[in-house]
């Protein structure tokens, strides 16, 4: 990309000036938006027109300096002046797939939080190597995969994404040198990954052998509860045990969630340390054929006993009651295979065979009842049974991590706020404080969001076009008009807290100590 | 970029030397003492030794290191390794403790010290060698640390100054339960000393959940200190090796040492790498996509399991595909045939999905696509048993790995019976091998049972020497040997002498 290089000095300047006062960020963007307002005045025009428009922009993308700060705001669509406006969101929502390039373009142009993403990866308002040497990998339409892309500033990233229109992009590590220059290095070993957030990936497909409601890529609110439990357990361990503070959970768009641990200490960990964290958190081991998947030492490690405390209530409601995991004889047989005593198993099997359709919760209760009644044989002591039952709880609730993602420094992971091409849902951060309320099926979709912008009516009552309200409307950015707003605000809060810690080590240390005292 | 001349003296040191004598400056001789049996190898040796000593000492140490590496490849437990190494160490690299009244104490320690530094020179040149060197040196260090007496170990640990904070009485009371849970079954942990360190210092203890963690600090019992010392050793060694590598060009002028060092590093080959794809293919066999089903009877159990899973589900997960693709590549299935094989096997997916999601990986394994180095190297080499046993244990729904290791006994027996092995004695033997973690032995036991007649015949007729029939440590070797034995009459074995 020769032009990006030739263009970068002025960008840097603008970037520095633009970002030097993050407090004024909003007004700044709006100021810059103004010159572009004309160029984008046709959000409600026909598709053909817009396509033409955009292509022209692309052709002159690097000549036209206005493009550096394209509007994230369309010309105001006053409901009175453009009566056909409401019809276009309908079109968008019903007719167009999320992977449609035009939809994606509008999303990247108007809704994607570029500035926050930049600050998040850059850890400072002015561009540094943390961002400039960071690898991005773009998946283009038609499954072309571009690795080792990098960008000096957020605007260049934005511009390149807008011109290439990838269906998604992923974030990799920060390298020793600019990834684009890696081939110019004399020896390749000098090109090494330096740092990356510690990442976790949990995917509901890994729960297929224990969830009964859905399988493969499908999810519902019942099996999402597995994700809720997983996030609780992992989050607690990362915060309490490892002392990490900046942890962001992101919905992956379809059937899983990612965690980004952004603390400086976590980012600079080498592969060995990542492996250590992964091993510490991994409990469910073994493939389809390895039988019992939970093999933990006794006494239980504090992390495991805490996890059991977190998981036990979920096991009762979300597994036993709503999943009913041992309804069929074949599945019940798996439960028996996890129990230690043959005589006990035989009596349980007899009991369950005589009453087909017995609920899993009752079957679970039967174990203790039958054992107590003495049908368990002499060799069975209560502790062995209790431990076996704990293992069952862990097998049916403990997080199943895709561990490879966490082990390697140079693993790539899909960026937050990217749109999942299949579902159209935006990969939004998950609020861990209100984890139970998160509904993956209600996460905003691109189509819906674009419709929300068009349907937006000045935030207030809607009808009244008072002077005051109009003035207010000018400062409102597109994302603020949509249901993406709380997510972007949460992301911004997260990024600001992270930057604060990076900027002022002294303050950070003090706070560390304070928090240390609390525990 | 300006490169600093290596002969230039560090600016900070320049003033120390008399400028008039600068050009004659040599590393000054320093009397070295060895107060402890163990050594962190912080200061390089400065005394003179003969060239013969230089070479002999290095070779002796190398022998030890190679043997240690072999132990790890054979998956020996620490105890087994220790007993295996004991006579060798006594012969080549003895190191007595302070309490022993050996008069050779100084000589032994000096040899240990010097040989370490000589090998450092020999193995600092490439990243790969450095990694292997620090791995085996760490193993040696750990071995010696473990056999040290407690008093000497403590004295040594004191001397290297690990900074760790003792856990106060208050904290110990506060976290009594947690600490007790990590201390294991021993009940007398009340008197145990605990240290608090950043968890990054003890990654292996963290990985195994053997320490209690709180807010980024690991609470380490004093008996686990060894692991900290070892971690510190590795860390310092790795850093030192980097520095050595940068200083190496200065050695180029020395025509006495360089050949010796080159020779040393070349002899340090991985036993693992002895498998060579050019010798693995079997001439005369019809290796094609449609013939894989027939050939699969010659596959080792891991690959048979993959094959059966593939036939059953019409699908394999990523690592399963990787392991199986590379194996097939190793037996001589070429890229086109391999693509045909995978395409027909994944009969539940559309052409489009196959091309999008699976084709690339197969091509990548063959070195048809990917980065320069991948293409030049012809893709990956087939996995050895070592790799299959130790890397990427299978997770839920995955079929790769080694059945002898990753299956539970019941499922393993079912699988073995499924492929026609129901002899009680063999199954019993497999069970014992599995219990003692000798997974190779189990696999070889099955091989010998299946090929009993042929092996007998081959030995009698002298077609294969016993060297050619030694323990199999590579799935592709299993296939090749199995195929040759089953086709004794048909294939001319003279042409295909095996390297073993």
Interface residues (C-beta under 8 A of the other chain):
Chain A: X143 X188 X189 X206 X208 X209 X240 X241 X242 X243 X244 X265 X269 X272 X273 X275 X276 X277 X278 X279 X280 X284 X285 X286 X287 X288 X289 X290 X291 X292 X293 X297 X299 X300 X301 X302 X303 X304 X305 X400 X403 X404 X515 X516 X519
Chain B: X127 X177 X178 X180 X181 X182 X184 X185 X199 X200 X203 X204 X206 X207 X208 X209 X212 X213 X214 X215 X216 X217 X305 X356 X373 X392 X393 X394 X395 X396 X397 X398 X399 X400 X401 X403 X406 X407 X408 X410 X411 X412 X415
